[in-house]
Amino acid sequence: MSGLKLPDCWETLRAGFGSRNHHMNRISVWILLTLLFTGSACGPDQATQLLEITQFEERQSNSVHAKELYEDIVNRYPDSPAAQTARARLTKLAEP
């Protein structure tokens, strides 16, 4: 089973567990689970949905995890409009 590849929606859920802030991590996981079980997280525009989750993380002052998720969007969906937004946010977050 080591070669098992999770669908992108499960990878999105897994990404929600990367937070160092336990409280924010729990909130993120509940949002991701809600999206997953309502079918939204596995929809056709996963990049946009992941961007929305990432922006929520940023609004919750969880910039470390937001940065990780923005980078994930850029790597997984490089040609998407969400990746363009993620690149802009990464640039802004890198400013002193």
Backbone as a chain_set.jsonl record, in Angstrom:
{"seq": "MSGLKLPDCWETLRAGFGSRNHHMNRISVWILLTLLFTGSACGPDQATQLLEITQFEERQSNSVHAKELYEDIVNRYPDSPAAQTARARLTKLAEP", "coords": {"N": [[0.804, -1.196, 0.0], [2.161, 1.133, 0.019], [2.484, 2.597, -2.296], [0.147, 3.919, -2.673], [-1.774, 6.566, -3.783], [-3.24, 9.435, -2.621], [-6.374, 11.02, -3.361], [-6.605, 14.421, -4.588], [-8.331, 15.91, -2.946], [-8.139, 14.633, -0.485], [-5.492, 15.096, 0.033], [-5.614, 17.813, 0.422], [-7.064, 17.857, 2.802], [-5.208, 16.545, 4.445], [-3.212, 18.456, 4.43], [-4.258, 20.332, 6.135], [-3.538, 19.474, 8.623], [-1.045, 20.388, 9.157], [-0.57, 22.582, 10.713], [0.952, 24.477, 13.334], [-0.269, 25.711, 15.383], [-2.453, 24.622, 17.623], [-5.202, 25.177, 18.214], [-6.079, 26.717, 15.988], [-5.502, 24.842, 14.085], [-7.394, 22.84, 14.646], [-9.758, 24.193, 13.982], [-9.331, 24.6, 11.256], [-9.269, 21.952, 10.358], [-11.913, 21.174, 10.872], [-13.263, 22.824, 9.056], [-12.207, 21.857, 6.655], [-13.112, 19.177, 6.785], [-15.873, 19.604, 6.692], [-16.131, 20.72, 4.127], [-15.196, 18.541, 2.651], [-17.051, 16.467, 3.229], [-19.365, 17.564, 2.257], [-18.907, 17.468, -0.34], [-17.659, 19.513, -1.653], [-14.863, 19.85, -1.405], [-13.75, 18.079, -3.123], [-14.337, 18.908, -5.586], [-14.377, 20.31, -8.953], [-12.771, 22.596, -8.952], [-10.421, 22.654, -7.187], [-8.167, 24.13, -6.553], [-9.054, 26.764, -6.13], [-10.691, 26.336, -3.928], [-8.829, 25.448, -2.043], [-7.354, 27.766, -1.889], [-9.224, 29.488, -0.671], [-9.4, 28.314, 1.867], [-6.79, 28.711, 2.685], [-6.637, 31.503, 2.743], [-8.393, 31.928, 4.835], [-6.868, 30.815, 6.908], [-4.803, 32.692, 6.937], [-6.199, 35.015, 7.695], [-6.738, 34.293, 10.275], [-4.416, 34.796, 11.53], [-2.477, 32.875, 11.186], [0.027, 32.736, 9.761], [2.292, 31.2, 9.116], [1.361, 28.623, 8.496], [-0.396, 29.365, 6.472], [1.388, 30.317, 4.553], [2.678, 27.906, 3.874], [0.521, 26.558, 2.702], [-0.102, 28.304, 0.581], [2.218, 27.955, -0.939], [1.859, 25.282, -1.578], [-0.393, 25.445, -3.243], [0.702, 26.864, -5.421], [2.586, 24.985, -6.296], [1.023, 22.687, -6.875], [-1.026, 23.551, -8.589], [-0.023, 25.213, -10.806], [-0.759, 26.801, -13.056], [-3.161, 27.947, -12.524], [-5.698, 30.45, -11.714], [-5.815, 30.712, -8.951], [-3.228, 30.067, -8.179], [-1.862, 32.257, -9.145], [-2.842, 34.266, -7.452], [-1.909, 33.18, -5.057], [0.879, 33.355, -5.406], [1.183, 36.139, -5.373], [0.377, 36.706, -2.738], [2.345, 35.29, -1.341], [4.58, 36.798, -2.003], [3.905, 39.195, -0.755], [3.784, 38.34, 1.926], [6.442, 37.796, 2.338], [7.625, 40.238, 2.581], [9.307, 42.559, 4.727]], "CA": [[0.0, 0.0, 0.0], [3.003, 2.322, 0.084], [2.351, 3.349, -3.534], [-1.194, 4.468, -2.736], [-1.824, 8.016, -3.955], [-4.509, 9.978, -2.177], [-6.95, 12.048, -4.235], [-6.237, 15.781, -4.189], [-9.154, 16.404, -1.842], [-7.593, 14.088, 0.758], [-4.24, 15.816, 0.254], [-6.021, 19.092, 0.991], [-7.391, 17.579, 4.192], [-3.953, 16.247, 5.127], [-2.485, 19.719, 4.576], [-4.825, 21.031, 7.276], [-2.938, 19.002, 9.858], [0.317, 20.885, 9.25], [-0.487, 23.775, 11.541], [1.594, 24.369, 14.625], [-1.199, 26.272, 16.347], [-3.425, 23.554, 17.812], [-6.573, 25.676, 18.119], [-6.348, 27.048, 14.594], [-5.453, 23.581, 13.366], [-8.683, 22.178, 14.826], [-10.742, 24.933, 13.193], [-9.057, 24.297, 9.852], [-9.682, 20.576, 10.091], [-13.378, 21.136, 10.789], [-13.66, 23.432, 7.784], [-11.862, 20.907, 5.601], [-14.027, 18.038, 6.862], [-17.173, 20.057, 6.202], [-16.037, 20.797, 2.671], [-15.029, 17.201, 2.118], [-18.279, 15.684, 3.327], [-20.417, 18.16, 1.43], [-18.522, 17.252, -1.726], [-17.0, 20.679, -2.219], [-13.41, 19.761, -1.414], [-13.325, 17.207, -4.217], [-14.944, 19.448, -6.788], [-13.494, 20.565, -10.09], [-11.872, 23.73, -8.758], [-9.768, 22.443, -5.893], [-7.204, 25.21, -6.298], [-9.796, 27.885, -5.554], [-11.143, 25.946, -2.599], [-7.661, 25.465, -1.17], [-7.029, 29.187, -1.699], [-10.152, 30.025, 0.326], [-8.97, 27.799, 3.17], [-5.52, 29.367, 2.995], [-6.942, 32.876, 3.114], [-8.949, 31.845, 6.187], [-5.718, 30.626, 7.8], [-4.097, 33.972, 7.038], [-7.039, 35.918, 8.499], [-6.656, 33.841, 11.663], [-3.032, 35.088, 11.944], [-1.678, 31.657, 11.113], [0.76, 33.016, 8.526], [3.235, 30.128, 8.791], [0.609, 27.58, 7.796], [-0.902, 29.965, 5.237], [2.492, 30.324, 3.597], [2.846, 26.529, 3.405], [-0.59, 26.236, 1.814], [0.085, 29.083, -0.649], [3.253, 27.256, -1.714], [1.237, 24.062, -2.083], [-1.241, 25.836, -4.378], [1.594, 27.194, -6.542], [3.213, 23.747, -6.788], [0.044, 21.725, -7.383], [-1.891, 24.155, -9.604], [0.792, 26.367, -11.22], [-1.358, 27.627, -14.112], [-4.504, 28.362, -12.121], [-5.825, 31.797, -11.147], [-5.508, 30.621, -7.525], [-1.765, 30.101, -8.053], [-1.458, 33.654, -9.357], [-3.144, 34.939, -6.193], [-0.997, 32.635, -4.04], [2.201, 33.959, -5.635], [1.122, 37.532, -4.908], [0.347, 36.686, -1.275], [3.672, 34.87, -0.864], [5.456, 37.96, -2.14], [3.516, 40.147, 0.3], [4.168, 37.778, 3.219], [7.9, 37.81, 2.44], [8.077, 41.591, 2.87], [9.568, 42.773, 6.174]], "C": [[0.849, 1.263, 0.0], [2.897, 3.168, -1.172], [0.993, 4.005, -3.684], [-1.138, 5.991, -2.789], [-3.202, 8.494, -3.545], [-5.046, 10.956, -3.199], [-6.583, 13.425, -3.707], [-7.057, 16.285, -3.011], [-8.649, 15.859, -0.509], [-6.251, 14.742, 1.074], [-4.532, 17.184, 0.865], [-6.349, 18.923, 2.47], [-6.123, 17.331, 5.002], [-3.171, 17.529, 5.379], [-3.0, 20.511, 5.772], [-4.227, 20.607, 8.596], [-1.532, 19.543, 10.07], [0.5, 22.065, 10.179], [0.19, 23.508, 12.878], [0.688, 24.905, 15.742], [-2.373, 25.307, 16.482], [-4.864, 24.036, 17.644], [-6.951, 25.997, 16.675], [-6.351, 25.79, 13.738], [-6.806, 22.871, 13.459], [-9.768, 22.867, 14.014], [-10.568, 24.603, 11.72], [-9.528, 22.897, 9.482], [-11.197, 20.487, 9.991], [-13.88, 21.752, 9.498], [-13.392, 22.457, 6.645], [-12.795, 19.702, 5.602], [-15.413, 18.41, 6.345], [-17.18, 20.131, 4.687], [-15.963, 19.416, 2.041], [-16.344, 16.435, 2.109], [-19.455, 16.301, 2.589], [-20.077, 18.033, -0.041], [-17.748, 18.398, -2.335], [-15.496, 20.514, -2.359], [-12.888, 18.889, -2.542], [-13.912, 17.684, -5.532], [-13.911, 19.769, -7.849], [-12.497, 21.694, -9.867], [-11.223, 23.663, -7.376], [-8.79, 23.545, -5.554], [-7.892, 26.393, -5.631], [-10.254, 27.563, -4.145], [-9.981, 25.941, -1.604], [-7.223, 26.905, -0.897], [-7.939, 29.807, -0.636], [-9.77, 29.569, 1.736], [-7.697, 28.502, 3.621], [-5.739, 30.806, 3.419], [-7.578, 32.93, 4.501], [-7.827, 31.69, 7.21], [-4.983, 31.949, 8.005], [-4.893, 34.972, 7.881], [-7.0, 35.551, 9.976], [-5.251, 34.023, 12.235], [-2.162, 33.838, 12.015], [-0.848, 31.724, 9.825], [1.75, 31.923, 8.144], [2.517, 29.038, 8.001], [0.045, 28.117, 6.484], [0.183, 29.961, 4.165], [2.719, 28.922, 3.025], [1.75, 26.158, 2.404], [-0.516, 27.022, 0.508], [1.129, 28.404, -1.542], [2.711, 25.97, -2.322], [0.364, 24.353, -3.298], [-0.378, 26.101, -5.606], [2.2, 25.934, -7.147], [2.217, 22.799, -7.441], [-0.79, 22.247, -8.542], [-1.211, 25.381, -10.216], [0.141, 27.293, -12.252], [-2.734, 28.172, -13.743], [-4.521, 29.813, -11.662], [-5.501, 31.808, -9.645], [-3.998, 30.69, -7.294], [-1.247, 31.523, -8.245], [-1.693, 34.458, -8.074], [-2.179, 34.488, -5.099], [0.402, 33.227, -4.188], [2.241, 35.392, -5.111], [1.126, 37.594, -3.378], [1.695, 36.261, -0.7], [4.651, 36.02, -0.931], [5.171, 38.96, -1.017], [3.939, 39.635, 1.678], [5.683, 37.787, 3.435], [8.451, 39.196, 2.746], [8.29, 41.765, 4.367], [8.511, 43.609, 6.843]], "O": [[0.301, 2.366, -0.017], [3.195, 4.361, -1.123], [0.711, 4.594, -4.728], [-0.522, 6.625, -1.932], [-4.213, 8.016, -4.06], [-4.269, 11.656, -3.848], [-6.284, 13.584, -2.524], [-6.539, 17.012, -2.163], [-8.722, 16.557, 0.502], [-5.906, 14.924, 2.242], [-3.787, 17.659, 1.722], [-5.958, 19.748, 3.296], [-5.978, 17.844, 6.112], [-2.537, 17.675, 6.424], [-2.249, 21.286, 6.363], [-4.388, 21.305, 9.597], [-0.884, 19.197, 11.057], [1.629, 22.501, 10.406], [0.019, 22.444, 13.474], [0.877, 24.573, 16.913], [-3.19, 25.185, 15.569], [-5.664, 23.363, 16.994], [-8.013, 25.597, 16.2], [-7.115, 25.687, 12.778], [-7.307, 22.358, 12.458], [-10.612, 22.198, 13.417], [-11.546, 24.356, 11.015], [-10.116, 22.689, 8.421], [-11.716, 19.795, 9.116], [-14.834, 21.247, 8.905], [-14.241, 22.253, 5.778], [-13.226, 19.252, 4.54], [-16.051, 17.626, 5.644], [-18.116, 19.665, 4.037], [-16.595, 19.157, 1.017], [-16.709, 15.828, 1.102], [-20.444, 15.618, 2.324], [-20.86, 18.44, -0.9], [-17.226, 18.263, -3.441], [-14.912, 20.99, -3.333], [-11.707, 18.955, -2.882], [-13.972, 16.919, -6.495], [-12.718, 19.529, -7.665], [-11.467, 21.737, -10.539], [-11.459, 24.514, -6.519], [-8.603, 23.864, -4.38], [-7.368, 26.96, -4.672], [-10.21, 28.421, -3.264], [-10.131, 26.377, -0.462], [-6.774, 27.222, 0.204], [-7.47, 30.57, 0.208], [-9.815, 30.355, 2.682], [-7.546, 28.846, 4.793], [-5.096, 31.282, 4.355], [-7.333, 33.867, 5.26], [-7.83, 32.349, 8.249], [-4.59, 32.279, 9.124], [-4.315, 35.695, 8.692], [-7.208, 36.408, 10.835], [-4.927, 33.477, 13.29], [-1.226, 33.763, 12.811], [-0.995, 30.895, 8.927], [2.022, 31.734, 6.958], [3.005, 28.586, 6.965], [0.012, 27.396, 5.487], [-0.08, 29.638, 3.006], [2.928, 28.771, 1.822], [2.019, 25.523, 1.385], [-0.828, 26.486, -0.556], [0.941, 28.295, -2.753], [3.061, 25.611, -3.446], [0.377, 23.599, -4.271], [-0.682, 25.625, -6.7], [2.317, 25.822, -8.367], [2.531, 22.173, -8.454], [-1.219, 21.468, -9.393], [-1.762, 26.481, -10.153], [0.478, 28.475, -12.301], [-3.397, 28.794, -14.573], [-3.488, 30.352, -11.265], [-4.976, 32.794, -9.128], [-3.543, 31.3, -6.327], [-0.3, 31.938, -7.578], [-0.836, 35.24, -7.663], [-1.691, 35.301, -4.315], [1.038, 33.565, -3.19], [3.215, 35.806, -4.483], [1.801, 38.44, -2.792], [2.14, 36.806, 0.311], [5.463, 36.205, -0.025], [6.094, 39.5, -0.408], [4.404, 40.415, 2.509], [6.153, 37.786, 4.573], [9.614, 39.328, 3.129], [7.557, 41.2, 5.179], [8.598, 43.867, 8.043]]}, "num_chains": 1, "name": "protein.A"}
